[in-house]
Amino acid sequence: MAGAGALASGLFAARPVPATSAEWALLAAWLTFVQAGIFLSAVDIAAHRLPTRVVSGTAGVIAAAISLATLLERNSEILVRAGLGALAVGGVYLLLFVLAPDGIGAGDVRLAAVTGLTLGPGGWRMVVLGLALPYLLCLPVAVATAIRRRGQPSTPIPFGPFLIAGSVIAGVAAQ
């Protein structure tokens, strides 16, 4: 798990050096997401839970970093895009939760809103990638699990790690 976090942090650190204080603040938001994502992934794999306190705390730190970027850049569009990203991604997951509560958990819905918050400042391309990639990453695991179980009731698959990994890949790829 630590190796994945180091790799993800390295991918963000390998991007061009931030030119402005606002870009540094947005990088801090991403690095917060990555580091919290390591912990949340480990917990979700072990216990099939995404602790609300950790998800909420992460959201607060990321929102503060994005707010700081907004103030430094004097561009309210940064914060608006973050909020719309959180509403869009969180809203899609909330709809999925309501329609199929056995599919994803409430923790996934909360984490999805945090991923949208983090992806939002990067624009809609990044948000859409962040919505699609977790499912593409999870698909081989779901298929392998279904084959292994031979049609018996499905084994729950922790979705948090795929949500985090897909968002990180979207954040790096959409730049």
N, C-alpha and C positions, 0 to 999 in steps of 0.2 A: 504494500500500500504506500509506503514512504517513497519507493521508487517512482510510482505513478505521480505522486505529488511533486517530486523533484523534477520529473520530466515536464509536467504541465507548467510549473513555475518557470522552468528553463525556457519553454517555448514562448512565454510572455516576455521574459527577460531578454530573449534573443531578438525581439523585434527592435526596430530603430529606437534609439534613446528618445524618450519623451522630450519634446521641444519646449513645452510650456508647463507651468505649474498645474494647469487643469489636466493635462495629459498624465502627469505624475499621479494626480488624485484618482483618475480613472484606472490607472495601472494598480494603484493600491486597492481599489474596489475588486479588481480581477484577482489579485493575489490573495485577498481575503476570501473570495469565493473558492479559490483552489484549495487553500489550506483548510477551510471549514469543510469543503467537499471530501477531503481525505478522511476526516474524522466521521462525517456523516455516512460515507460509504462503508467504512468499517463497521459502524453500529448497525446499519441496515443489513449488511451481509450476515452479521452475527445474530441479530435480534429481530430482524424484519420490522424495524421502527426507525423513524426519523424524529429525534427529540425536538419537541416544539420550542423549548428554550434555546437550543442551539440554532435552529433555523431562524427564529425570531431575532436572536442576538446578531446573527450573521446579516440578516436583512437590515438591521439598524446601522451596523458599521458600514455596509455597502451604500445605504441611503445617505449616510453622512458624507462619505467620500464623493458620491455623485453630486450632492448638494454643494460641497466645497468646489468641485470642478465647475459647477454652474455659476457660483459666485465669482470664482477667479476668472472665468472666461466671459462673465457678464452676458451669458447666453442661456436664457430660460428654456430654450429648446432641448438642451441636454437633459434637464430634469423632466420635461414633458415626455420626451421619448422614453426615458426610463420608466416613468409611471405608466405610459401606454403599453410598454413591453410587459410590465408586471401584470397589468389588467388582461392583456391578450393571452399570454401564456398561462397565467393562473386561471383565467376564465375558461380556456379550453380544457384544462385539467379538472376544473370544478364540474364542468358539463360531463366529462367522462366519468367522474366519480358519482355523479347523480344518476347517470344512465346505467352504469355498471359498477356498483360499489364493491363487487368482488374483484374487479380488475386492478384498481389502484387504491391506495389508502389516502387518508386525509393529510398525512405527512408529505406524500408525493405532491398533493395540491399546493401545500404551503411552500415546498421547495421549488415547485414550478414557478410560483410567483416571484421567488427570489432570483431564479434563473432569468426570467423575463426582465426583472429590474436591472440585472447585470448586463444582459444582452442589449437592452433597449437603446442606450446611448450610441451603440454601433450601427443602428439603423434597422430597417425592416428585413433586409436580406439576412442579417445576423440572427434576428428573432425567428424567422422562418426556418433557417438551418437548425437553430436550437430546438425548435419544435419537432423537426423530422429526424434528426440524427439519433436521439435516444432510442427510438423505435427500430431504426435500422441496426443499431449496435446490439439491441436486445434480441432481435429476430433469430440469429443463429443459436443463441442459448435457449430460447423458447422452443425452437424446433428440436434441438438435441434433447431437451428435457421431455418433450412430448414423445419422441421416439423411444427414449429410455423407459418411460412409464407405460408404453404400449396401450394408450387409450384409457388408462386409469385416471382418476381425478388428478388434475394438474397439481404439481408441486408449486408453492408460491415462489416467485422469483423476485428478489429485492430489486426494485426499479430505480431507487435513488442513485446507485453508482452509474447506471446508464444515462440518467438525466444529467448528472454532473459531467460525465465524460463527453456526452454529446454537446453540451453547452460550451465546454472548454474547447472542443474541436471547432465548433462554430465560431467562437471568439477569436481563435487563431486563424482559421481559414478565411473568414470574411474580411480580414484586414487587407 
